[in-house]
Amino acid sequence: RALALSLINIVLETGGESMASVPEFVEVMRGDLCKWLLQNSQTEELLIMSLTLRVVYNLFNSIKQHMKVQLEVFFISVHLRIANSNSATPELKELALESLLDFCQEPSLMHDLFINYDCDIHCTNLFENLCKSLCRNIRPSSNGKLCTLQLLALEGLIAIVSTMSDRCRKSTMSAAKVSTSD
Protein backbone atom coordinates (compact mmCIF):
# COMPACT_ATOMS: atom_id res chain seq x y z
CA ARG A 1 0.00 0.00 0.00
CA ALA A 2 2.79 2.42 0.84
CA LEU A 3 4.43 1.94 -2.55
CA ALA A 4 1.12 2.35 -4.37
CA LEU A 5 0.27 5.52 -2.45
CA SER A 6 3.75 6.93 -3.10
CA LEU A 7 3.40 6.27 -6.83
CA ILE A 8 -0.04 7.89 -6.92
CA ASN A 9 1.41 10.94 -5.16
CA ILE A 10 4.16 11.17 -7.77
CA VAL A 11 1.62 10.98 -10.60
CA LEU A 12 -0.59 13.66 -9.04
CA GLU A 13 2.30 15.98 -8.18
CA THR A 14 3.92 15.76 -11.61
CA GLY A 15 0.70 15.70 -13.64
CA GLY A 16 -0.91 18.56 -11.74
CA GLU A 17 -4.00 20.24 -13.13
CA SER A 18 -3.43 18.78 -16.59
CA MET A 19 -4.72 15.47 -15.19
CA ALA A 20 -8.21 16.97 -15.10
CA SER A 21 -8.32 16.95 -18.91
CA VAL A 22 -8.20 13.14 -19.06
CA PRO A 23 -11.76 11.90 -18.40
CA GLU A 24 -10.72 8.28 -17.84
CA PHE A 25 -8.19 9.34 -15.21
CA VAL A 26 -10.74 11.55 -13.47
CA GLU A 27 -13.26 8.72 -13.29
CA VAL A 28 -10.75 6.31 -11.76
CA MET A 29 -9.69 8.95 -9.24
CA ARG A 30 -13.28 9.86 -8.32
CA GLY A 31 -14.38 6.25 -8.02
CA ASP A 32 -11.98 3.48 -7.15
CA LEU A 33 -9.17 5.61 -5.74
CA CYS A 34 -11.48 7.55 -3.42
CA LYS A 35 -13.01 4.28 -2.19
CA TRP A 36 -9.55 2.87 -1.43
CA LEU A 37 -8.45 6.11 0.21
CA LEU A 38 -11.48 6.01 2.53
CA GLN A 39 -10.60 2.42 3.43
CA ASN A 40 -6.99 3.42 4.09
CA SER A 41 -8.15 6.28 6.33
CA GLN A 42 -9.44 3.74 8.86
CA THR A 43 -5.91 2.55 9.64
CA GLU A 44 -3.88 3.33 12.74
CA GLU A 45 -0.65 2.83 10.73
CA LEU A 46 0.93 6.28 10.57
CA LEU A 47 2.84 5.79 7.30
CA ILE A 48 -0.28 4.66 5.44
CA MET A 49 -2.37 7.45 6.96
CA SER A 50 0.26 10.05 6.11
CA LEU A 51 0.50 8.90 2.48
CA THR A 52 -3.29 8.65 2.22
CA LEU A 53 -3.77 12.22 3.45
CA ARG A 54 -1.08 13.41 1.02
CA VAL A 55 -2.85 11.68 -1.89
CA VAL A 56 -6.10 13.36 -0.85
CA TYR A 57 -4.41 16.76 -0.81
CA ASN A 58 -2.71 16.20 -4.18
CA LEU A 59 -5.93 14.84 -5.64
CA PHE A 60 -7.81 18.01 -4.83
CA ASN A 61 -4.98 20.21 -6.03
CA SER A 62 -4.97 18.48 -9.40
CA ILE A 63 -8.64 17.75 -10.19
CA LYS A 64 -10.66 19.64 -7.56
CA GLN A 65 -13.25 20.85 -10.06
CA HIS A 66 -14.37 17.21 -10.41
CA MET A 67 -14.26 16.33 -6.71
CA LYS A 68 -16.94 18.33 -4.87
CA VAL A 69 -18.69 15.40 -3.19
CA GLN A 70 -15.41 13.59 -2.50
CA LEU A 71 -13.87 16.63 -0.80
CA GLU A 72 -16.90 16.93 1.44
CA VAL A 73 -16.68 13.25 2.36
CA PHE A 74 -12.94 13.36 3.06
CA PHE A 75 -13.12 16.53 5.13
CA ILE A 76 -15.95 15.20 7.28
CA SER A 77 -15.19 11.47 7.41
CA VAL A 78 -11.42 11.64 7.64
CA HIS A 79 -9.86 14.99 8.50
CA LEU A 80 -12.44 16.42 10.89
CA ARG A 81 -13.33 13.02 12.37
CA ILE A 82 -9.73 12.44 13.38
CA ALA A 83 -9.02 16.03 14.41
CA ASN A 84 -12.10 16.09 16.67
CA SER A 85 -11.72 12.56 18.02
CA ASN A 86 -11.02 12.00 21.70
CA SER A 87 -9.86 8.45 20.98
CA ALA A 88 -7.38 9.15 18.17
CA THR A 89 -3.73 9.00 19.09
CA PRO A 90 -1.87 12.32 19.27
CA GLU A 91 0.24 11.22 16.28
CA LEU A 92 -2.84 10.52 14.19
CA LYS A 93 -4.39 13.85 15.18
CA GLU A 94 -1.13 15.54 14.25
CA LEU A 95 -1.26 13.99 10.76
CA ALA A 96 -4.86 15.15 10.28
CA LEU A 97 -4.06 18.67 11.48
CA GLU A 98 -0.96 18.86 9.28
CA SER A 99 -3.08 17.87 6.30
CA LEU A 100 -5.72 20.45 7.21
CA LEU A 101 -2.95 23.04 7.51
CA ASP A 102 -1.85 22.21 3.95
CA PHE A 103 -5.42 22.82 2.79
CA CYS A 104 -5.69 26.05 4.82
CA GLN A 105 -2.56 27.41 3.16
CA GLU A 106 -4.13 27.09 -0.30
CA PRO A 107 -5.47 30.62 -0.93
CA SER A 108 -8.24 29.70 -3.34
CA LEU A 109 -9.38 26.62 -1.45
CA MET A 110 -10.68 28.49 1.60
CA HIS A 111 -12.72 30.78 -0.65
CA ASP A 112 -13.93 27.78 -2.65
CA LEU A 113 -14.95 25.94 0.51
CA PHE A 114 -17.12 28.81 1.64
CA ILE A 115 -18.68 29.52 -1.77
CA ASN A 116 -19.19 25.90 -2.88
CA TYR A 117 -20.21 24.32 0.41
CA ASP A 118 -21.29 26.80 3.08
CA CYS A 119 -23.33 28.81 0.55
CA ASP A 120 -24.91 25.65 -0.94
CA ILE A 121 -27.95 24.52 1.06
CA HIS A 122 -27.39 20.93 -0.11
CA CYS A 123 -23.87 20.72 1.32
CA THR A 124 -22.22 20.69 4.71
CA ASN A 125 -20.76 23.94 5.98
CA LEU A 126 -17.16 22.81 5.48
CA PHE A 127 -15.54 26.19 6.04
CA GLU A 128 -17.46 26.72 9.27
CA ASN A 129 -16.79 23.17 10.49
CA LEU A 130 -13.10 23.50 9.65
CA CYS A 131 -12.81 26.74 11.62
CA LYS A 132 -14.72 25.26 14.58
CA SER A 133 -12.52 22.17 14.57
CA LEU A 134 -9.33 24.22 14.51
CA CYS A 135 -10.66 26.39 17.37
CA ARG A 136 -11.52 23.28 19.41
CA ASN A 137 -7.97 22.01 18.95
CA ILE A 138 -6.43 25.26 20.19
CA ARG A 139 -7.89 25.05 23.69
CA PRO A 140 -5.05 25.66 26.12
CA SER A 141 -3.79 22.86 28.30
CA SER A 142 -3.78 23.05 32.09
CA ASN A 143 -0.07 24.00 32.21
CA GLY A 144 -0.63 26.97 29.86
CA LYS A 145 1.87 25.76 27.24
CA LEU A 146 0.89 25.06 23.66
CA CYS A 147 1.55 21.56 22.36
CA THR A 148 2.19 20.59 18.74
CA LEU A 149 -1.50 19.90 18.07
CA GLN A 150 -2.51 23.31 19.36
CA LEU A 151 0.21 25.02 17.33
CA LEU A 152 -0.90 23.25 14.14
CA ALA A 153 -4.51 24.27 14.72
CA LEU A 154 -3.42 27.85 15.42
CA GLU A 155 -1.31 27.90 12.24
CA GLY A 156 -4.36 26.71 10.31
CA LEU A 157 -6.53 29.51 11.67
CA ILE A 158 -3.82 32.07 11.01
CA ALA A 159 -3.51 30.79 7.43
CA ILE A 160 -7.28 31.16 6.95
CA VAL A 161 -7.32 34.70 8.36
CA SER A 162 -4.27 35.61 6.28
CA THR A 163 -5.95 34.30 3.12
CA MET A 164 -9.09 36.31 3.91
CA SER A 165 -6.98 39.41 4.56
CA ASP A 166 -5.12 39.00 1.25
CA ARG A 167 -8.41 38.62 -0.65
CA CYS A 168 -9.81 41.76 0.99
CA ARG A 169 -6.63 43.69 0.26
CA LYS A 170 -6.65 42.61 -3.40
CA SER A 171 -10.34 43.44 -3.69
CA THR A 172 -9.78 46.89 -2.17
CA MET A 173 -6.82 47.54 -4.45
CA SER A 174 -8.82 46.48 -7.51
CA ALA A 175 -11.70 48.72 -6.51
CA ALA A 176 -9.30 51.62 -5.96
CA LYS A 177 -7.76 51.11 -9.42
CA VAL A 178 -11.19 51.07 -11.04
CA SER A 179 -12.30 54.25 -9.27
CA THR A 180 -9.09 56.12 -10.15
CA SER A 181 -9.30 55.11 -13.80
CA ASP A 182 -12.84 56.49 -14.08
Residue pairs with C-beta under 8 A, 6 or more apart in sequence:
1 40
1 48
1 51
2 47
2 48
2 51
5 40
5 48
5 51
5 52
5 54
5 55
6 51
8 33
8 55
8 58
9 51
9 54
9 55
9 58
11 19
12 19
12 55
12 58
12 59
12 61
12 62
13 58
15 62
16 61
16 62
17 61
17 62
17 63
19 25
19 26
19 29
19 62
19 63
20 26
20 62
20 63
20 65
20 66
25 63
26 63
26 66
29 59
29 63
29 66
29 67
30 66
30 67
30 70
33 55
33 59
34 59
34 70
34 73
34 74
37 52
37 55
37 56
37 59
37 74
38 73
38 74
38 77
38 78
40 48
40 49
40 52
41 49
41 52
41 53
41 74
41 77
41 78
43 49
43 52
44 89
44 92
46 91
46 92
46 95
49 92
49 95
50 95
53 78
53 79
53 95
53 96
53 98
53 99
54 99
56 74
56 78
56 99
57 99
57 102
57 103
59 67
59 70
60 67
60 71
60 103
60 109
61 106
64 71
64 109
64 112
68 116
68 123
71 126
72 117
72 123
72 124
72 126
75 124
75 126
75 129
75 130
76 124
76 126
76 129
78 96
79 96
79 99
79 100
79 103
80 129
80 130
80 133
82 88
82 92
82 93
82 95
82 96
83 93
83 96
83 97
83 100
83 133
83 134
83 137
83 153
84 133
84 136
84 137
85 93
88 96
90 148
90 149
93 137
93 149
94 148
94 149
94 152
97 137
97 149
97 152
97 153
97 156
98 152
100 130
100 133
100 134
100 152
100 156
101 152
101 155
101 156
101 159
103 109
103 130
104 110
104 130
104 134
104 155
104 156
104 157
104 159
104 160
104 163
105 159
105 163
107 163
107 166
107 167
110 127
110 160
110 163
110 164
111 163
111 167
113 126
113 127
113 130
114 127
116 123
117 123
117 124
117 125
117 126
117 127
118 125
118 126
118 127
118 128
130 156
130 160
131 157
131 160
133 153
134 153
134 154
134 156
134 157
134 160
135 153
135 157
136 153
137 149
137 150
137 152
137 153
138 150
138 153
138 154
138 157
139 150
140 146
140 150
141 147
141 150
146 154
